[in-house]
Amino acid sequence: KAIFATAILVVIGYMIFQAAPAYMDNYWIQDAMVSEARTAAVSHKNEDEVREVIWKVVKERNVKATPPIQREHIRVEYSGREVNISLKYTVVVDLLVYKFTLNFTPNKGDRPII
């Protein structure tokens, strides 16, 4: 019984070890979107400048999306003083005997700080 329980714990640990980087990447992208959405209108950045900030985070984190994320996939929309930033991407996690797909849709819409 102890060997079986240990084997299950090892498998669960391996699954977490393989999937955790995708969730951390999503967290960093979401964090950048929150920050950028709050300051974009005040700093008078255009859509391309906002997109570039998010793109830098995607490149720095080396997000393993399938298909790879392109700069054009990052949507930036201004609606009056409100800024909406969104991105949809998929990460395939390979567990050697099984592959599963994680779909992420980080987005943030916010009014400027002032």
LOTI-178951 format. One record per atom (N, C-alpha, C, O): x, y, z. Coordinates in pm, whole numbers, padded with zeros to 5 digits, always signed. Example, Ala and Ser with C-alpha at 12.3 -4.5 7.8 and 13.67 -1.06 7.14 Angstrom:
% LOTI-178951
+01319-00569+00780+01230-00450+00780+01320-00330+00780+01424-00332+00846+01285-00225+00708+01367-00106+00714+01290+00003+00787+01341+00114+00804
***
This chain:
% LOTI-178951
+00082-00120+00000+00000+00000+00000+00086+00126+00000+00053+00224-00066+00194+00124+00073+00281+00241+00081+00346+00270-00054+00361+00386-00093+00385+00165-00125+00446+00184-00257+00345+00242-00354+00378+00331-00433+00221+00193-00350+00115+00244-00437+00088+00391-00407+00076+00472-00498+00078+00426-00278+00053+00564-00238+00169+00655-00283+00147+00766-00331+00290+00606-00267+00407+00683-00309+00406+00704-00461+00437+00813-00509+00372+00599-00535+00365+00610-00681+00262+00713-00723+00287+00791-00815+00148+00714-00659+00043+00813-00690+00092+00954-00659+00069+01046-00737+00158+00972-00546+00211+01103-00511+00317+01150-00612+00322+01268-00646+00399+01058-00659+00500+01092-00758+00434+01135-00889+00476+01233-00951+00330+01063-00931+00259+01098-01055+00193+01235-01041+00201+01316-01132+00129+01259-00930+00064+01390-00908+00169+01501-00906+00148+01607-00964+00281+01477-00839+00388+01576-00836+00442+01604-00975+00470+01719-01008+00457+01501-01056+00505+01518-01194+00406+01600-01276+00446+01686-01354+00277+01572-01259+00174+01647-01331+00180+01796-01294+00173+01882-01381+00193+01824-01166+00201+01963-01121+00328+02029-01176+00325+02144-01220+00439+01955-01171+00566+02007-01221+00557+02042-01369+00618+02140-01412+00484+01965-01447+00471+01991-01591+00372+02104-01622+00394+02180-01716+00265+02116-01544+00160+02215-01573+00186+02352-01509+00139+02453-01559+00260+02355-01398+00281+02480-01324+00341+02593-01409+00295+02707-01396+00441+02568-01495+00496+02679-01573+00392+02750-01661+00398+02872-01678+00297+02675-01716+00192+02738-01799+00106+02831-01714+00070+02940-01759+00072+02789-01593-00008+02874-01506+00071+02996-01458+00014+03105-01443+00200+02979-01435+00282+03094-01394+00296+03194-01509+00290+03315-01486+00313+03145-01629+00319+03234-01745+00190+03314-01758+00193+03435-01782+00077+03246-01742-00052+03314-01751-00064+03421-01642-00115+03530-01667-00016+03390-01522-00019+03487-01413+00061+03613-01451+00013+03725-01430+00182+03596-01505+00265+03710-01540+00203+03793-01653+00210+03916-01651+00143+03726-01750+00076+03798-01859-00042+03877-01804-00060+03994-01837-00122+03813-01719-00238+03880-01658-00193+04000-01575-00255+04106-01581-00085+03984-01499-00033+04093-01417+00011+04211-01504-00017+04327-01471+00078+04182-01615+00120+04289-01706-00001+04359-01766+00000+04481-01784-00105+04283-01798-00227+04343-01854-00295+04435-01754-00340+04544-01790-00302+04393-01628-00364+04477-01524-00286+04608-01511-00345+04716-01510-00156+04597-01500-00073+04715-01484-00084+04809-01604-00100+04930-01588-00077+04752-01722-00081+04834-01843-00218+04896-01865-00228+05011-01909-00324+04823-01835-00459+04877-01854-00483+04996-01761-00553+05090-01798-00426+04990-01642-00446+05100-01546-00371+05226-01584-00413+05336-01550-00260+05211-01654-00178+05329-01682-00179+05374-01828-00133+05484-01858-00230+05292-01918-00220+05322-02061-00288+05453-02101-00231+05532-02176-00409+05475-02053-00481+05595-02095-00417+05722-02038-00414+05826-02103-00368+05711-01915-00306+05827-01852-00175+05864-01922-00144+05981-01938-00100+05763-01963+00030+05788-02026+00016+05811-02177+00115+05832-02246-00107+05807-02226-00137+05834-02367-00063+05740-02464-00016+05782-02570-00054+05614-02425+00007+05515-02514-00094+05474-02620-00213+05465-02593-00045+05450-02740-00135+05401-02843-00144+05248-02833-00075+05187-02752-00228+05188-02915-00252+05043-02908-00124+04963-02931-00101+04862-02864-00042+05007-03026+00082+04934-03055+00180+04939-02938+00250+04840-02913+00187+05050-02868+00277+05059-02753+00230+04968-02639+00312+04904-02574+00101+04964-02616+00046+04874-02514+00072+04729-02553+00116+04648-02471+00044+04698-02678+00067+04561-02729+00214+04521-02711+00243+04406-02677+00305+04614-02735+00448+04586-02723+00488+04551-02579+00572+04464-02558+00428+04617-02482+00457+04587-02341+00416+04443-02308+00492+04370-02245+00298+04403-02351+00250+04267-02326+00334+04167-02405+00366+04059-02355+00370+04202-02526+00451+04115-02610+00587+04086-02545+00637+03974-02552+00646+04188-02481+00773+04170-02412+00761+04067-02300+00851+03986-02280+00650+04070-02228+00627+03972-02121+00615+03832-02180+00671+03737-02126+00541+03820-02289+00525+03690-02355+00661+03636-02398+00689+03518-02380+00744+03722-02456+00877+03678-02501+00970+03646-02383+01043+03547-02386+00967+03731-02279+01052+03708-02162+01018+03575-02094+01107+03502-02050+00888+03545-02085+00844+03422-02019+00858+03301-02110+00842+03187-02065+00887+03323-02238+00902+03215-02335+00781+03121-02330+00795+03000-02312+00664+03178-02346+00538+03103-02337+00533+02996-02446+00552+03026-02564+00506+02874-02405+00505+02759-02497+00365+02734-02551+00308+02626-02532+00310+02831-02618+00173+02819-02671+00174+02741-02801+00274+02739-02874+00061+02675-02829+00044+02599-02953-00084+02647-03019-00191+02624-02962-00082+02711-03133+00034+02760-03207+00100+02876-03132+00038+02934-03042+00224+02909-03167+00295+03016-03095+00219+03149-03100+00154+03182-03199+00228+03222-02991+00162+03353-02982+00234+03450-03075+00356+03458-03078+00155+03522-03150+00207+03628-03237+00167+03763-03176+00068+03772-03102+00242+03864-03207+00213+03998-03156+00069+04040-03190+00003+04107-03111+00022+03999-03309-00112+04038-03354-00223+03971-03273-00338+04016-03277-00192+03865-03199-00293+03797-03118-00331+03878-02993-00435+03854-02933-00248+03972-02956-00275+04056-02840-00369+04168-02884-00332+04253-02965-00489+04166-02831-00591+04265-02870-00593+04380-02770-00603+04359-02649-00583+04501-02823-00590+04621-02741-00698+04710-02800-00695+04744-02918-00795+04747-02717-00905+04831-02763-00927+04945-02666-00933+04925-02544-00938+05063-02720-00973+05181-02641-01120+05209-02660-01171+05210-02772-01188+05232-02550-01328+05270-02554-01341+05392-02463-01361+05380-02342-01331+05509-02523-01327+05631-02443-01197+05633-02365-01089+05630-02423-01208+05639-02232-01089+05637-02147-01058+05497-02096-00959+05478-02025-01140+05401-02131-01119+05263-02085-01032+05186-02185-01046+05202-02306-00944+05103-02131-00855+05021-02214-00886+04874-02189-00889+04830-02074-00909+04799-02296-00933+04655-02285-00820+04581-02355-00791+04605-02472-00756+04490-02282-00645+04411-02336-00683+04265-02321-00724+04222-02213-00668+04187-02429-00701+04045-02420-00610+03962-02509-00546+04012-02601-00606+03834-02477-00522+03739-02551-00579+03601-02526-00616+03567-02414-00587+03520-02631-00630+03381-02617-00517+03293-02667-00464+03314-02777-00479+03194-02586-00376+03100-02630-00394+02965-02563-00464+02953-02462-00329+02866-02620-00341+02728-02573-00201+02673-02547-00107+02697-02623-00189+02599-02438-00063+02531-02405-00092+02382-02394-00184+02341-02324-00013+02302-02463-00026+02156-02456+00076+02106-02355+00196+02132-02368+00028+02034-02253+00115+01978-02150+00134+01830-02181+00037+01755-02191+00259+01790-02196+00293+01652-02231+00336+01576-02106+00437+01610-02043+00260+01472-02070+00292+01390-01954+00349+01255-01994+00335+01157-01921+00413+01249-02108+00473+01129-02165+00368+01030-02216+00374+00990-02332+00273+00989-02133+00172+00892-02176+00039+00959-02208-00053+00895-02260+00028+01087-02177-00097+01159-02199-00066+01306-02221+00020+01363-02154-00135+01367-02315-00123+01510-02340-00256+01576-02310-00362+01523-02346-00252+01690-02245-00375+01765-02225-00353+01911-02258-00241+01962-02255-00463+01976-02288-00460+02114-02337-00512+02209-02230-00616+02184-02169-00440+02316-02210-00483+02423-02120-00514+02545-02206-00429+02592-02282-00636+02595-02194-00677+02714-02268-00674+02834-02174-00736+02833-02067-00602+02936-02213-00592+03057-02132-00649+03175-02208-00630+03188-02329-00720+03261-02137-00776+03383-02196-00755+03501-02101-00852+03559-02051-00629+03537-02076-00608+03652-01988-00664+03779-02053-00646+03801-02173-00730+03860-01973-00782+03986-02025-00797+04085-01911-00807+04047-01794-00797+04209-01946-00815+04312-01846-00872+04435-01913-00824+04480-02017-00975+04487-01852-01033+04613-01895-01036+04704-01774-01082+04664-01667-00987+04824-01790-00980+04912-01675-00983+05056-01719-00940+05092-01828-01034+05137-01630-01027+05281-01649-00894+05330-01594-00834+05262-01511-00847+05443-01638-00720+05494-01590-00725+05525-01440-00832+05538-01382-00608+05537-01380-00598+05563-01236-00661+05695-01197-00728+05704-01094-00640+05798-01279-00699+05929-01247-00817+05958-01336-00878+06064-01323
***
